[in-house]
C-alpha cells in the first residue's frame, strides 16, 4: 500500500506536469505489485491498465482545473477531440480481453518509446505553420486513434495529444495544459470497458472488480489528487525546452522498465 500511495503521488505530479494522466508511472508499478500477490501475467497487466485509467479520471480533473486557471487550455481542441477520444478508448476497453499480455506490453512500450524519441531527439518545430486541430479531417481520426492507443496503454491521452499538438506548432505549455483534459475522455469509457471485460476472469488480483483493483484505485486516486495541482503549477514555471526533454525522458524510463519486466 505504501508503494501504491508513492506511485499515486508520482503519477499525480507527473500528470499535472506533463499532461499525460500519470499512466506511465502507475501501470508498471501496479503490474509489478499485482504479480507479487499471485495474479497471472495477463490479468496483472490488464488490471494495472484498468486501475490506472480509473485513477486518471481523478488526476486529470485536478490537473485540468489548475491548467484552466493558468489560461493555457485550448477549449476548442478539447471540445472537438473529446467525443472521438472517448469512442476510441471504449473500443480499447472491450478489446483488452482478447489481446495477449505480450502484445499489450509491446503496444505500451513501443508507443511510449516512440513518443519519448520525439521529445528527446527530434529538432525544434517552433517555426512550423500552425495547423487547425479542430478540423474534422484531423480531430476525428486522430481523436479515435488517441483514445484507442491511450486506452490500450492505460494512459490519459496526453502522451499522444502533446505529440500531435507540438507537431501542429503549439507551445509545449499549451500542449500539456490542453492534453491534461484528454484524460477524462480516455479514462471514463476505458474504465467501463475494462470493468466489463474483466468480469469472471481467472487470476485477477484480490479485491478486483473486473480489471480494476479497488483498494489500489482509492489509495492512488487520493494521493494523485493531492499531487496533480502541484505538478500543473510547476509546468508553467519550467522553460519549454526543458519541459519537453523531461517529458521524453520520463516516458522512456517507464516504458523500458515495463518491457523488461514483462519479457523477462
C-alpha positions in Angstrom: 0.0 0.0 0.0 2.9 2.4 0.7 4.2 1.7 -2.8 0.8 2.3 -4.3 0.5 5.7 -2.4 4.0 6.7 -3.5 3.2 5.8 -7.1 -0.1 7.8 -6.8 1.8 10.9 -5.7 4.4 10.5 -8.5 1.6 9.8 -11.1 -0.5 12.8 -10.0 2.5 15.1 -10.0 3.7 13.9 -13.4 0.2 14.0 -14.8 0.0 17.7 -13.8 3.5 18.5 -15.0 3.3 16.6 -18.4 -0.5 16.4 -19.1 -0.4 12.7 -19.5 -2.5 11.3 -16.7 0.3 9.5 -15.0 -0.3 6.1 -16.5 3.3 5.5 -17.4 4.1 5.5 -13.7 1.1 3.6 -12.4 0.9 0.8 -15.0 4.4 -0.6 -14.4 4.1 -0.2 -10.6 0.7 -1.8 -10.4 1.8 -4.6 -12.7 4.8 -5.4 -10.5 2.7 -5.3 -7.3 -0.1 -7.4 -8.7 2.4 -10.1 -9.7 3.7 -10.2 -6.2 0.2 -11.1 -4.8 -0.1 -14.0 -7.2 -2.0 -12.6 -10.2 -1.3 -14.1 -13.6 0.8 -12.1 -16.1 -2.2 -11.4 -18.3 -4.6 -10.4 -15.5 -1.9 -8.4 -13.7 -1.2 -6.1 -16.7 -4.8 -5.7 -17.7 -5.8 -4.9 -14.1 -2.9 -2.5 -13.9 -4.1 -0.7 -17.0 -7.8 -0.7 -15.9 -6.9 0.6 -12.4 -4.6 3.2 -13.9 -7.4 4.5 -16.1 -9.7 4.8 -13.1 -7.0 6.9 -11.3 -6.6 9.1 -14.3 -10.2 10.2 -14.1 -9.4 11.9 -10.7 -5.9 13.2 -11.5 -6.9 14.6 -14.9 -9.8 16.6 -13.5 -7.5 18.0 -10.8 -4.7 18.9 -13.3 -7.1 20.4 -15.8 -8.6 22.7 -13.2 -5.2 24.1 -12.4 -4.2 24.5 -16.1 -7.5 26.3 -16.8 -6.6 28.8 -14.1 -3.4 29.5 -16.0 -5.3 30.2 -19.2 -3.3 27.8 -21.3 -6.0 25.3 -22.2 -7.3 25.4 -25.9 -11.0 24.8 -25.2 -11.8 24.3 -29.0 -9.4 21.4 -29.3 -10.6 19.9 -26.1 -14.2 20.1 -27.1 -13.8 18.8 -30.6 -11.5 15.9 -29.8 -13.1 14.6 -26.6 -16.1 12.6 -28.1 -13.8 10.8 -30.6 -11.2 10.1 -28.0 -14.0 8.6 -25.8 -15.1 6.3 -28.7 -11.5 5.0 -29.3 -11.0 4.4 -25.5 -14.2 2.5 -25.2 -13.2 0.2 -28.0 -9.8 -0.4 -26.3 -11.5 -1.5 -23.1 -13.6 -4.1 -24.8 -10.7 -5.3 -26.9 -8.5 -5.8 -23.8 -9.9 -9.3 -23.0 -8.8 -10.7 -26.4 -5.3 -9.2 -26.5 -2.3 -11.3 -25.1 -0.2 -9.7 -22.4 2.9 -9.6 -24.6 1.1 -7.8 -27.3 -0.4 -5.3 -24.8 3.0 -4.6 -23.3 4.6 -4.2 -26.7 1.9 -1.6 -27.6 2.6 0.2 -24.4 6.3 0.2 -24.6 6.7 0.7 -28.3 4.3 3.6 -28.4 5.8 5.2 -25.4 9.4 4.9 -26.7 8.4 6.4 -30.0 6.8 9.4 -28.2 9.8 9.7 -26.0 12.1 9.8 -29.0 10.0 12.6 -30.5 10.7 14.7 -27.4 14.4 13.8 -26.9 15.8 13.7 -30.5 13.6 15.5 -32.9 14.5 19.0 -33.9 12.6 22.0 -32.7 9.4 22.8 -34.6 8.6 26.2 -33.3 9.0 27.8 -36.8 6.4 25.5 -38.4 3.0 26.7 -39.5 0.2 26.2 -37.0 -2.5 23.6 -38.1 -6.2 23.8 -37.3 -6.5 20.8 -35.0 -10.3 21.3 -34.5 -11.0 20.5 -38.2 -13.0 17.3 -38.8 -10.4 15.8 -41.1 -7.9 15.9 -38.3 -9.7 15.6 -35.0 -12.0 12.6 -35.9 -9.3 10.1 -37.0 -6.6 11.4 -34.6 -9.1 11.5 -31.7 -10.2 7.9 -32.3 -6.6 6.8 -32.6 -5.6 8.7 -29.5 -8.4 7.1 -27.5 -7.7 3.6 -28.8 -3.9 3.8 -28.3 -4.2 5.5 -24.9 -6.8 3.1 -23.6 -4.7 0.1 -24.5 -1.7 1.7 -22.8 -3.6 2.8 -19.7 -2.6 6.5 -20.3 -4.6 9.6 -20.2 -4.3 10.6 -23.8 -1.8 13.3 -23.2 1.2 11.3 -24.4 -0.3 11.3 -27.9 -2.1 14.6 -27.6 1.1 16.5 -26.6 3.0 15.0 -29.5 0.3 15.9 -32.1 -0.1 19.5 -30.7 3.6 20.0 -30.8 3.7 18.8 -34.5 1.0 21.3 -35.2 3.0 24.2 -33.9 1.6 24.6 -30.4 3.9 25.5 -27.5 4.8 22.7 -25.0 2.9 24.6 -22.3 -0.3 24.8 -24.2 0.0 21.2 -25.4 0.5 20.0 -21.8 -2.4 22.1 -20.5 -4.9 21.0 -23.2 -3.8 17.4 -23.2 -4.5 17.1 -19.5 -8.2 17.3 -20.4 -8.0 14.3 -22.7 -7.6 12.1 -19.6 -11.3 12.2 -18.7 -12.3 11.4 -22.3 -10.0 8.4 -22.3 -10.4 7.2 -18.8 -14.2 7.1 -18.2 -15.2 4.9 -21.2 -11.9 3.0 -20.9 -12.6 2.1 -17.3 -16.2 0.9 -18.1 -14.7 -1.3 -20.9 -12.1 -2.8 -18.6 -14.6 -3.3 -15.8 -16.9 -5.4 -18.1 -14.0 -7.2 -19.9 -12.6 -8.4 -16.6 -15.7 -9.9 -15.1 -15.3 -13.6 -14.2 -11.7 -13.7 -15.5 -9.4 -16.1 -13.6 -6.1 -15.0 -12.0 -7.0 -11.3 -11.1 -5.6 -9.6 -8.1 -7.7 -9.7 -4.9 -10.5 -7.1 -4.4 -10.8 -6.6 -8.1 -14.0 -5.5 -9.9 -13.4 -6.5 -13.5 -10.0 -5.3 -14.4 -9.9 -2.6 -11.7 -8.4 -3.2 -8.3 -10.5 -1.2 -5.9 -8.1 -0.6 -2.9 -5.2 0.4 -5.2 -7.6 2.8 -7.1 -8.7 4.5 -3.9 -5.2 5.0 -2.5 -3.7 6.2 -5.8 -6.6 8.5 -6.6 -6.4 10.3 -3.2 -2.6 10.6 -3.5 -2.8 11.7 -7.1 -5.5 14.3 -6.5 -3.3 16.0 -3.9 -0.2 16.0 -6.1 -1.7 16.8 -9.6 -2.2 20.6 -9.0 1.4 20.9 -7.7 2.7 19.4 -11.0 0.4 21.6 -13.0 1.7 24.8 -11.3 5.3 23.7 -11.8 4.7 23.1 -15.6 4.1 26.8 -16.2 7.3 27.8 -14.4 9.6 25.4 -16.3 11.2 26.5 -19.6 9.6 24.9 -22.7 12.7 23.0 -24.0 13.5 21.6 -20.6 9.9 20.5 -20.0 9.8 18.8 -23.4 13.0 16.9 -22.7 11.8 15.9 -19.2 8.6 14.6 -20.7 10.5 12.4 -23.1 12.9 11.0 -20.5 10.1 10.3 -18.1 8.2 8.2 -20.7 11.3 6.4 -21.9 12.3 5.2 -18.4 8.8 3.9 -17.5 8.3 2.1 -20.8 11.7 0.4 -20.6 11.0 -0.8 -17.1 7.7 -2.3 -18.1 9.0 -4.1 -21.2 11.9 -5.6 -19.2 9.6 -6.8 -16.5 7.1 -8.4 -18.9 9.5 -10.2 -21.2 12.0 -11.3 -18.5 
